[in-house]
Each structure stands twice: as structure tokens, then as C-alpha cells.
Amino acid sequence: MSFGHHKVESRRILLREIAQHGPMPRIELAAHTGISRATVTAVTSDLLRGGLILEEPSESPSKAPIRGRPRIDLKIRGAAHLVAGLKVSDTSISLVLMDFEGNQIADYECQMDQIRQPASILADEIAKGLTALTARAGKKLTDLSGVGVGISGVVDADNGLVYWSPSLDQRNVGLGKILTDRLEVPAYVDNDANLVAMAELTFGKGKDHSDFIVITIESGVGMGMVLGGQIYRGTRGCGAEFGHTKVHLEGALCRCGQRGCLEAYVADYALVREANSVGAVNLNTPTSQAVKTILSAARSGDITAQRVVERAGRMFAMGLANLVNIFDPELVILAGEQIEFDHLYADVVIEEMRKSIVEIDKPAPEVVVHKWDNLMWARGAAAYALEFVHNMAVEALDDA
């Protein structure tokens, strides 16, 4: 490894450590990272000179002054960079603005006319939303250093390629490049469920766990997986597609075009399709309203509605059990914002899952429910962009 590369890597490690665990003094930085004190002093001087971090007097009682000298902590300089994160939903875009320290500055939500549309039109909608978002903080779109984008579907995050998404009317779309060109700001695209996992790891229920799985339940079923403290994406960059695991050979048609996917039995459109076939709801009823009608009918004793809901619960429990049997995670987080999906969070579903996992002497993984709103998904997207901006910032520092 060349000296220059080593120096950039040391900057990256120390900046990440300060971001995740700061404010903290240089001596603790050295102890936490294993980097020598001399190197920590030299590298943090670079970070200070470049305006990425700043010094402040320690407020921690454990860092009391030694022989009258005040203890100095290092922290991220929030004003150094500005990032945005957004989640593309069926007919809306939720956006948040964050500083370099990860503090939320502003948020915004805008509506779209269509669920499926060309990438160029979606890029225009995103640009409009980001323009309004940054204006709320007295900034311009071009003041952004990076934009994180969460979209449902099969996404190769490394290459910004969307193989398939219910939000786009074409397959194999280079959305990352399209957005970067349209916005004139680097755009980083990932599956929205991965970005929920990123948010859980950064500031959520997964913060104290190195191995956990997040299942997102919205109009579809998504999954984000953290192994060894890192998002798992598979060799093609688009792993962990839980909603498109197969639960029934030649089964129900999924919106991805294949048959027998888990999503084709538990997603909102699947419930409506099943109930509609026996007349429980009208085809013209809006999906979210139809789901509420079906669940209400099931609670009121309607046999047909109960069968549809119970089948969805059994399929979901089977899918969860398969995940646990394969990966044996410490924690499973069920995340989603739509209250109408409570039937999938029900104790009876979790108990059904426990019956189908491999029995050993140790207890089954903890399963927790974390109700997210769309802005929390967007915060995960901003945290994702922040990682790239950190790397860009340390590489751009002048070595002089």
C-alpha cells in the first residue's frame, strides 16, 4: 500500500470513527482504531485544516483536565457538507436534508400523478422535490454534495442500476446516472429496504447488533440484511429480495412478472386481488381503502376475508421461518408505516414462525416491530449518501 493511499485510508477510518462515536479526544481515537497516536495527530490535523472536523472543549466528566490543561474533543463539522435522502413511494416522494454531522435540517413531501413512469419523468419529479427541500433551508439544489435515493424493486446499488421497480415503466434502468446528470449532484440509488436497514444500523433498533434482518411491509415486501455490521447485497449487488422468494410452485402472479412470490400473497395488491375474486371489494376501490375494508371485514367475522388474511399470515410466517433457518440472525425487525398491515405483525404470525424454525437449546431470534414513517426511510437514504460524501471529502483533501 502506498503512503498516499495509506493516508487517505487513515483519514477515512478516523472520520468514520468520529462520525459514529464522537465527539472524542485523539487518545481515544487511537485506542479505538489501533492507529498510532502520531498518525492520529497528523491525520486529524489534515481533517481540521480541510474543515471536515472541529475541536471543542470536552463536556464529559470522564475526560477531566489533566494538570490544568482542558481536554479537547474532535467532532464532525456539520456545515462542511449538505446531503439529501429520499424515498420514492407509489405516488409520493419523501425527502430529508442533513448536514455533514447527520443532523436533520429540513424535510418535504411531494405527490406524483403516476405510480409507474419513465425514469426521465421520475428524475424531473425528484429534482422538483429536492429544489423545494433545499429552499426550505435557504439553499439551492447545487449546494448538495450527494443524494441518497431509496426505491423499491431489484437494484444493483454499486452501479446505480434498477433491474426492476414498480415505480418505473422499464427494466434495466441506469437510474443513478440519469439522476446524477439531471441533478448535477452525485446520486446514489439503493433498494429502499436496504436503506431502512442502514437507518436501523445508524440510529435505530439495530444500532447495538452486528447481525440483523429488517423486513419492510408496505405496498410490497422488502428486506434489508446486516451481516458483520455491513449491508449484505450479494454478488450481483441485489441480494436479499425476500418479497420475491418463492412460496408456491406456479402460484399467484407477482407484479415482478414471476409466479409464486411471497409478495403475491401478502402485499396489499395481493390481498385485494384475493378478496375481489370472491366479491369482498370492488375493483375500482383504491388499494389502501380496500385493504382496510378487508381487514375490518375479517375482524367482524367475514369468513372469506378471514381466509384471505389468515393465508397471508401463514405465508409470511413461512417466509420468516425460512430466513431464520438460513441466516440465524440476532434480531428480526418488522418495519413499515402503514397501520393496516397489523395483521402481519400479529402475535399469532410470530408464533407460527417460531413453530417452523429449527429447534435448538438457544432461544429464537428476537422479533421486534418498528413503525416507520416515510421520512425515516428517507433518513436512511441520507445516511447512505453521507457514507459516499465522507469518502469523497477525505479523498479531496489537499495533502500539502
Phi, psi and omega per residue, in radians:
M1 nan 2.246 3.139
S2 -1.206 2.777 3.135
F3 -1.053 -0.750 -3.126
G4 -1.072 -0.750 3.126
H5 -1.145 -0.706 3.129
H6 -1.068 -0.701 -3.120
K7 -1.155 -0.754 3.115
V8 -1.096 -0.726 3.132
E9 -1.135 -0.680 3.094
S10 -1.122 -0.704 3.075
R11 -1.043 -0.783 -3.103
R12 -1.086 -0.804 -3.115
I13 -1.098 -0.808 -3.086
L14 -1.215 -0.672 3.107
L15 -1.119 -0.721 3.122
R16 -1.129 -0.702 -3.139
E17 -1.119 -0.755 3.121
I18 -1.145 -0.693 -3.136
A19 -1.124 -0.703 -3.051
Q20 -1.471 -0.583 -2.984
H21 -2.222 0.040 -3.106
G22 -1.386 3.106 -0.058
P23 -1.168 2.602 -3.123
M24 -2.732 2.652 -3.138
P25 -1.368 2.872 -3.101
R26 -1.047 -0.653 -3.090
I27 -1.109 -0.639 3.099
E28 -1.276 -0.613 3.071
L29 -1.019 -0.761 3.123
A30 -1.125 -0.763 -3.116
A31 -1.147 -0.712 -3.084
H32 -1.256 -0.608 -3.022
T33 -1.751 -0.294 -3.077
G34 1.376 0.105 3.087
I35 -1.481 2.418 -3.053
S36 -1.057 2.683 -3.122
R37 -1.065 -0.684 -3.135
A38 -1.084 -0.745 3.136
T39 -1.191 -0.708 3.103
V40 -1.024 -0.767 3.133
T41 -1.075 -0.778 -3.111
A42 -1.182 -0.779 -3.062
V43 -1.245 -0.702 3.123
T44 -1.187 -0.459 3.028
S45 -1.118 -0.714 3.057
D46 -1.047 -0.793 -3.108
L47 -1.146 -0.646 3.092
L48 -1.178 -0.796 -3.121
R49 -1.116 -0.593 3.128
G50 -1.410 -0.046 3.080
G51 1.348 0.295 -3.117
L52 -1.535 -0.463 3.096
I53 -2.298 2.954 3.049
L54 -2.511 2.858 3.124
E55 -1.719 2.561 3.039
E56 -2.620 2.621 3.092
P57 -1.060 2.432 -3.135
S58 -1.169 2.433 3.083
E59 -1.834 -0.035 -3.070
S60 -1.492 2.289 3.116
P61 -1.056 -0.500 -3.099
S62 -1.289 -0.215 -3.134
K63 -1.913 0.896 -3.074
A64 -1.182 2.700 3.133
P65 -1.051 2.520 3.079
I66 -1.876 2.075 3.140
R67 0.896 0.754 3.023
G68 1.471 -0.159 3.138
R69 -1.479 2.256 3.126
P70 -1.195 2.456 3.104
R71 -1.427 2.293 -3.074
I72 -1.900 2.255 3.043
D73 -1.736 2.714 3.016
L74 -1.914 2.395 3.116
K75 -2.453 2.828 3.100
I76 -1.185 2.431 3.073
R77 -1.553 1.835 -3.025
G78 -0.997 -0.614 -3.059
A79 -1.326 -0.080 -3.041
A80 -1.122 -0.686 -3.108
H81 -2.570 2.783 3.135
L82 -2.192 2.288 3.097
V83 -2.263 2.766 3.076
A84 -2.208 2.655 3.037
G85 -2.316 2.531 3.136
L86 -2.566 2.653 3.058
K87 -2.073 2.223 3.058
V88 -1.587 2.019 3.083
S89 -1.796 -2.996 -3.096
D90 -0.960 -0.972 -3.081
T91 -2.255 0.383 3.137
S92 -2.608 2.843 3.033
I93 -2.208 2.215 3.098
S94 -1.876 2.289 -3.012
L95 -2.289 2.533 3.005
V96 -2.317 2.638 3.090
L97 -1.979 2.300 -3.122
M98 -2.263 2.618 3.006
D99 -1.528 -3.109 -3.042
F100 -1.158 -0.358 -3.140
E101 -1.517 -0.151 -3.133
G102 1.633 0.172 3.084
N103 -1.398 2.364 3.113
Q104 -1.366 2.229 -3.084
I105 -1.792 -0.692 -3.092
A106 -2.717 2.810 3.035
D107 -2.470 2.842 -3.076
Y108 -2.812 2.573 3.063
E109 -2.353 2.337 3.130
C110 -2.280 2.683 -3.098
Q111 -1.712 2.662 3.060
M112 -2.126 2.675 -3.098
D113 -1.357 -0.508 -3.024
Q114 -2.190 2.682 3.040
I115 -1.455 -0.851 3.134
R116 -1.901 2.274 -3.102
Q117 -2.711 2.884 3.096
P118 -1.093 2.645 -3.122
A119 -1.048 -0.621 -3.130
S120 -1.112 -0.669 3.121
I121 -1.229 -0.733 3.096
L122 -1.074 -0.705 3.115
A123 -1.070 -0.692 3.087
D124 -1.114 -0.738 3.121
E125 -1.089 -0.746 3.131
I126 -1.133 -0.739 3.118
A127 -1.063 -0.732 3.113
K128 -1.092 -0.766 3.139
G129 -1.107 -0.740 -3.141
L130 -1.185 -0.616 3.095
T131 -1.096 -0.771 3.109
A132 -1.186 -0.672 3.137
L133 -1.082 -0.904 -3.100
T134 -1.150 -0.569 3.114
A135 -1.077 -0.547 3.124
R136 -1.095 -0.420 3.125
A137 -1.840 0.232 -3.134
G138 1.230 0.470 -3.117
K139 -2.090 3.049 3.084
K140 -1.994 2.822 3.118
L141 -0.974 -0.699 -3.103
T142 -1.261 -0.104 3.033
D143 -1.334 -0.215 -3.126
L144 -1.298 2.497 3.044
S145 -1.677 -0.275 3.130
G146 -3.036 2.701 3.126
V147 -2.299 2.191 3.033
G148 -1.686 2.343 -3.054
V149 -2.197 2.121 3.058
G150 -1.812 2.220 -3.141
I151 -2.440 2.484 -3.124
S152 -1.353 2.674 -3.138
G153 2.180 -2.881 -3.115
V154 -1.757 1.977 -2.978
V155 -2.197 2.290 2.949
D156 -1.604 1.686 -3.011
A157 -1.133 -0.649 -3.084
D158 -1.058 -0.561 -3.082
N159 -1.945 0.083 3.129
G160 1.083 0.503 -3.064
L161 -1.805 2.224 3.091
V162 -1.781 1.855 3.140
Y163 -1.168 -0.738 3.092
W164 -2.744 2.436 3.039
S165 -2.617 2.462 3.063
P166 -1.147 -0.214 3.140
S167 -1.537 -0.212 -3.080
L168 -2.046 2.569 -3.094
D169 -1.616 0.079 3.062
Q170 -2.344 2.772 3.060
R171 -1.681 2.873 3.039
N172 0.954 1.005 -3.091
V173 -1.806 2.215 3.063
G174 -1.385 1.217 -2.990
L175 -1.154 -0.607 3.139
G176 -1.017 -0.828 3.135
K177 -1.196 -0.726 3.126
I178 -1.009 -0.789 -3.125
L179 -1.221 -0.731 3.128
T180 -1.044 -0.762 3.114
D181 -1.150 -0.722 -3.094
R182 -1.230 -0.714 -3.047
L183 -1.516 -0.397 -2.988
E184 1.045 0.552 3.087
V185 -2.449 2.418 3.117
P186 -1.009 2.225 3.140
A187 -2.024 2.367 -3.082
Y188 -2.126 2.008 -3.023
V189 -1.821 2.414 3.048
D190 -2.592 2.849 3.013
N191 -1.039 2.360 -3.039
D192 -1.086 -0.564 3.128
A193 -1.187 -0.599 3.046
N194 -1.067 -0.625 -3.105
L195 -1.333 -0.445 2.966
V196 -1.168 -0.724 3.087
A197 -1.078 -0.696 3.092
M198 -1.066 -0.745 3.129
A199 -1.180 -0.712 3.101
E200 -1.081 -0.675 3.136
L201 -1.219 -0.654 -3.046
T202 -1.405 -0.801 -3.076
F203 -2.571 0.444 -3.102
G204 -2.122 -2.651 -3.044
K205 -1.269 -0.250 3.128
G206 -1.631 0.091 -3.022
K207 -1.049 -0.576 -3.101
D208 -1.758 0.292 -3.121
H209 -2.198 2.448 3.107
S210 -1.642 -0.321 -3.114
D211 -2.351 1.968 3.092
F212 -2.721 2.870 3.139
I213 -2.167 2.379 3.053
V214 -1.963 2.203 3.028
I215 -1.886 2.134 3.130
T216 -1.784 2.350 -3.085
I217 -2.148 1.861 3.083
E218 -2.374 -2.263 3.072
S219 -1.206 -0.412 3.008
G220 -2.229 -2.987 3.117
V221 -2.085 2.087 -3.132
G222 -2.028 2.998 -3.136
M223 -2.642 2.380 2.987
G224 -2.170 2.437 -3.058
M225 -2.219 2.280 3.070
V226 -1.967 2.105 3.097
L227 -2.161 2.187 -3.131
G228 1.040 0.576 3.103
G229 1.375 0.140 -3.119
Q230 -2.180 2.560 3.030
I231 -1.146 2.271 3.101
Y232 -1.630 2.221 -3.108
R233 -2.153 -0.052 -3.141
G234 1.375 3.011 -3.065
T235 -1.258 -0.431 3.119
R236 -1.649 0.060 3.118
G237 1.393 0.118 -3.073
C238 -2.438 0.757 3.141
G239 -1.334 3.139 3.038
A240 1.131 0.736 3.094
E241 -1.577 1.283 -3.050
F242 -1.047 -0.730 -3.093
G243 -1.105 -0.331 -3.095
H244 -1.964 0.304 2.891
T245 -1.248 2.652 -3.013
K246 -1.654 2.261 3.139
V247 -2.089 -0.073 -3.120
H248 -2.704 2.068 -3.136
L249 -1.110 2.225 -3.114
E250 0.901 0.686 -3.059
G251 -1.506 -2.607 -3.055
A252 -1.092 2.597 -3.140
L253 -1.307 2.263 3.106
C254 -1.693 2.732 -3.138
R255 -1.186 -0.221 3.080
C256 -1.358 -0.182 3.124
G257 1.829 -0.223 3.116
Q258 -1.686 3.027 -3.130
R259 -2.011 2.651 3.025
G260 1.398 0.170 3.115
C261 -1.193 2.601 3.075
L262 -0.946 -0.746 -3.097
E263 -1.027 -0.547 -3.106
A264 -1.214 -0.080 3.113
Y265 -2.046 -0.404 -3.020
V266 -2.054 -0.290 -3.135
A267 -1.213 2.885 -3.083
D268 -1.051 -0.769 -3.115
Y269 -1.143 -0.498 3.123
A270 -1.225 -0.751 3.097
L271 -1.049 -0.797 -3.115
V272 -1.119 -0.731 3.141
R273 -1.088 -0.774 -3.131
E274 -1.127 -0.797 -3.104
A275 -1.211 -0.619 -3.123
N276 -1.124 -0.569 -3.108
S277 -1.125 -0.330 3.103
V278 -2.048 0.292 2.981
G279 1.424 0.275 -3.110
A280 -1.284 -0.529 3.113
V281 -2.422 2.874 3.129
N282 -1.621 2.501 -3.113
L283 -1.025 -0.474 -3.091
N284 -1.479 -0.098 -3.137
T285 -1.230 2.325 3.066
P286 -0.971 2.494 -2.989
T287 -0.979 -0.885 -3.073
S288 -1.071 -0.679 3.112
Q289 -1.177 -0.691 3.140
A290 -1.111 -0.711 3.123
V291 -1.072 -0.768 3.122
K292 -1.085 -0.681 3.124
T293 -1.109 -0.774 -3.134
I294 -1.105 -0.818 -3.115
L295 -1.152 -0.666 3.100
S296 -1.125 -0.724 3.120
A297 -1.110 -0.691 3.131
A298 -1.110 -0.741 3.134
R299 -1.172 -0.467 -3.123
S300 -1.518 0.017 3.049
G301 1.770 0.087 3.103
D302 -1.138 2.069 -3.020
I303 -1.095 -0.784 -3.112
T304 -1.080 -0.835 3.129
A305 -1.081 -0.701 3.122
Q306 -1.072 -0.719 -3.136
R307 -1.102 -0.735 3.137
V308 -1.094 -0.819 -3.101
V309 -1.178 -0.747 -3.131
E310 -1.133 -0.665 3.110
R311 -1.105 -0.755 3.098
A312 -1.034 -0.750 3.129
G313 -1.095 -0.739 3.139
R314 -1.140 -0.736 3.118
M315 -1.102 -0.749 -3.134
F316 -1.122 -0.755 3.117
A317 -1.081 -0.699 3.116
M318 -1.086 -0.776 3.127
G319 -1.088 -0.765 3.109
L320 -1.075 -0.756 -3.139
A321 -1.072 -0.733 3.101
N322 -1.047 -0.741 3.116
L323 -1.064 -0.829 -3.112
V324 -1.106 -0.714 -3.140
N325 -1.131 -0.579 -3.112
I326 -1.430 -0.808 -2.949
F327 -1.818 -0.345 3.137
D328 0.840 1.000 -3.089
P329 -1.312 2.810 3.051
E330 -1.233 -0.563 -2.953
L331 -2.598 2.465 2.992
V332 -2.092 2.163 -3.136
I333 -1.915 2.140 3.033
L334 -1.667 1.995 -3.026
A335 -2.137 2.494 3.100
G336 3.053 2.810 -3.094
E337 -1.844 -0.290 -2.968
Q338 -1.560 1.978 -3.039
I339 -1.083 -0.406 -3.092
E340 -1.208 -0.150 3.134
F341 -1.620 0.315 -3.133
D342 -1.007 -0.449 -3.132
H343 -1.097 -0.464 3.112
L344 -1.480 -0.299 3.075
Y345 -1.559 -0.092 -2.971
A346 -1.072 2.599 3.132
D347 -0.992 -0.612 -3.098
V348 -1.142 -0.579 3.103
V349 -1.218 -0.776 3.132
I350 -1.115 -0.686 3.113
E351 -1.137 -0.690 3.078
E352 -1.058 -0.703 3.085
M353 -1.072 -0.790 -3.090
R354 -1.078 -0.566 3.131
K355 -1.165 -0.398 -3.018
S356 -1.832 0.103 3.109
I357 -1.708 2.734 -3.094
V358 -1.062 2.260 -3.097
E359 -1.511 2.149 2.993
I360 -2.343 3.129 -3.075
D361 -1.248 -0.403 -3.133
K362 -1.409 2.680 3.132
P363 -1.193 2.736 3.103
A364 -1.172 2.782 3.100
P365 -1.004 2.572 3.074
E366 -1.197 2.387 3.067
V367 -2.038 2.127 -3.137
V368 -2.178 2.666 3.102
V369 -1.854 2.252 3.120
H370 -2.244 1.841 -3.121
K371 -1.351 1.994 3.134
W372 -1.817 2.558 2.882
D373 -1.725 2.991 -3.049
N374 -1.097 -0.504 3.137
L375 -1.192 -0.522 3.069
M376 -1.196 -0.637 3.039
W377 -1.073 -0.755 -3.139
A378 -1.115 -0.613 3.081
R379 -1.086 -0.637 3.065
G380 -1.100 -0.687 3.105
A381 -1.140 -0.674 3.109
A382 -1.166 -0.694 3.096
A383 -1.086 -0.633 3.092
Y384 -1.120 -0.827 3.116
A385 -1.098 -0.622 -3.105
L386 -1.067 -0.612 3.098
E387 -1.055 -0.772 3.131
F388 -1.167 -0.687 -3.130
V389 -1.176 -0.643 3.033
H390 -0.971 -0.867 -3.109
N391 -1.104 -0.773 3.131
M392 -1.059 -0.726 -3.063
A393 -1.160 -0.742 -3.119
V394 -1.250 -0.572 3.117
E395 -1.235 -0.453 -3.095
A396 -1.485 -0.151 -3.110
L397 -1.124 2.451 3.087
D398 -1.300 2.217 -3.117
D399 -1.327 -0.141 -3.064
A400 -1.130 nan nan
